[in-house]
Amino acid sequence: MITVFFIKSKRASKIVYQVMIQLIIVMFVFAILMSYVKSVEKDTLFEKDYLAKDMALIIDANYAAPGEIDYSYKNTRVDIKKFNFEFKDQKLRVTESVKSQDAGMIESYGDVKSKEVYTHLNSPETINFHKKDGSLQIE
């Protein structure tokens, strides 16, 4: 067996080799975990899911509330300017503004079939909901 540095005993060199192998494995695992953390940091899946569910709940609440409603949606937790919103066929699709092939997150909401909402918003700062005479408009 090759002696490590100045170690001449087989047992001591075996221990040193084991420690070196373990350090290499630890560094390898650490590098993999750090790359995963960086990829999750850039991923907006959770933000899209949050916004889709939040908007669907707001639309449902608007339809359920009696009378007229004017509501301006701003979010302090998520920058909504990074996303596009499409309201169509009782489904809300939230996609990233910068990714053209982003499938996005889809969430269903209740809608009056005779007065359906068809809106596409690109990187809005705020989203305004106006309900009048049972008809909802989203700007």
Legacy VTK file of the C-alpha trace (Angstrom):
# vtk DataFile Version 3.0
C-alpha trace
ASCII
DATASET POLYDATA
POINTS 139 float
0.000 0.000 0.000
1.211 3.477 -0.786
2.202 5.458 2.261
0.427 8.754 2.751
2.797 11.607 3.425
5.069 10.363 6.174
2.802 7.633 7.627
4.468 4.243 7.482
1.988 2.000 9.273
-0.697 0.265 7.175
-3.424 0.862 9.741
-2.765 4.593 9.982
-2.637 5.038 6.209
-5.894 3.093 5.843
-7.593 5.450 8.307
-6.233 8.462 6.432
-7.573 7.090 3.131
-10.998 6.508 4.670
-11.107 10.048 6.017
-10.043 11.455 2.631
-12.733 9.441 0.828
-15.352 10.601 3.316
-14.303 14.234 2.826
-14.562 13.853 -0.939
-18.047 12.341 -0.594
-19.139 15.139 1.756
-17.863 17.803 -0.672
-19.646 16.072 -3.563
-22.958 15.906 -1.668
-22.559 19.530 -0.571
-22.015 20.655 -4.181
-25.135 18.771 -5.332
-27.268 20.268 -2.540
-26.037 23.790 -3.279
-26.883 23.450 -6.967
-30.364 22.218 -5.997
-30.885 25.180 -3.643
-29.865 27.612 -6.393
-32.260 26.005 -8.858
-35.143 26.182 -6.350
-34.285 29.799 -5.607
-34.853 30.713 -9.263
-37.954 28.535 -9.611
-41.274 30.359 -9.365
-43.553 27.331 -9.177
-44.628 28.103 -5.608
-45.290 31.752 -6.427
-47.401 30.839 -9.474
-49.370 28.318 -7.426
-49.933 30.877 -4.657
-51.083 33.581 -7.088
-53.369 31.219 -9.013
-55.118 30.011 -5.865
-55.317 33.518 -4.405
-56.832 35.020 -7.567
-59.313 32.163 -7.979
-60.461 32.700 -4.399
-60.824 36.444 -5.000
-62.929 35.846 -8.123
-65.141 33.365 -6.267
-65.559 35.850 -3.406
-66.453 38.620 -5.865
-69.172 36.520 -7.459
-70.517 35.446 -4.060
-70.682 38.973 -2.647
-73.912 40.899 -3.180
-73.904 44.274 -4.865
-71.180 46.149 -6.693
-67.472 45.620 -6.004
-64.361 47.575 -6.927
-61.238 45.822 -5.688
-57.609 46.518 -6.520
-55.303 43.524 -5.958
-51.747 44.195 -4.823
-49.502 41.554 -3.322
-46.675 42.319 -0.903
-45.336 38.745 -0.797
-44.937 38.161 -4.526
-43.956 40.608 -7.257
-46.882 40.168 -9.652
-45.064 42.144 -12.376
-43.024 38.995 -13.069
-46.131 37.115 -14.230
-48.817 37.110 -16.904
-52.432 36.297 -16.039
-54.962 34.787 -18.408
-58.625 34.450 -17.391
-60.502 32.203 -19.822
-63.099 29.395 -19.701
-63.357 29.479 -15.913
-59.622 28.894 -15.588
-56.857 31.214 -14.494
-53.418 30.596 -15.972
-50.402 32.236 -14.339
-47.195 32.191 -16.400
-43.824 33.864 -16.096
-43.371 37.013 -18.154
-39.881 36.120 -19.351
-40.396 32.451 -20.291
-42.269 31.993 -23.548
-42.686 28.207 -23.172
-43.786 28.256 -19.537
-46.813 25.975 -19.088
-47.792 27.973 -16.035
-50.097 27.152 -13.173
-53.794 26.689 -13.841
-56.550 27.121 -11.259
-60.307 26.890 -11.769
-62.769 29.453 -10.489
-66.529 29.847 -10.507
-68.014 31.986 -13.237
-71.434 32.836 -14.614
-71.551 31.048 -17.985
-73.554 33.788 -19.648
-71.117 36.476 -18.451
-67.710 34.781 -18.687
-64.488 36.703 -18.194
-61.888 36.718 -21.005
-58.858 38.750 -20.018
-55.108 38.540 -20.558
-52.849 40.746 -18.409
-49.121 41.088 -19.122
-46.951 41.989 -16.118
-49.550 44.084 -14.256
-48.637 46.194 -11.238
-52.143 45.796 -9.845
-55.172 43.802 -10.918
-58.526 45.540 -10.667
-61.794 43.667 -10.211
-65.057 45.452 -10.986
-68.402 43.768 -10.437
-71.580 45.456 -11.535
-74.979 43.877 -12.253
-73.556 40.400 -11.721
-70.878 40.867 -14.391
-67.200 40.815 -13.416
-64.536 42.762 -15.274
-60.827 42.257 -14.652
-58.311 44.894 -15.721
LINES 1 140
139 0 1 2 3 4 5 6 7 8 9 10 11 12 13 14 15 16 17 18 19 20 21 22 23 24 25 26 27 28 29 30 31 32 33 34 35 36 37 38 39 40 41 42 43 44 45 46 47 48 49 50 51 52 53 54 55 56 57 58 59 60 61 62 63 64 65 66 67 68 69 70 71 72 73 74 75 76 77 78 79 80 81 82 83 84 85 86 87 88 89 90 91 92 93 94 95 96 97 98 99 100 101 102 103 104 105 106 107 108 109 110 111 112 113 114 115 116 117 118 119 120 121 122 123 124 125 126 127 128 129 130 131 132 133 134 135 136 137 138
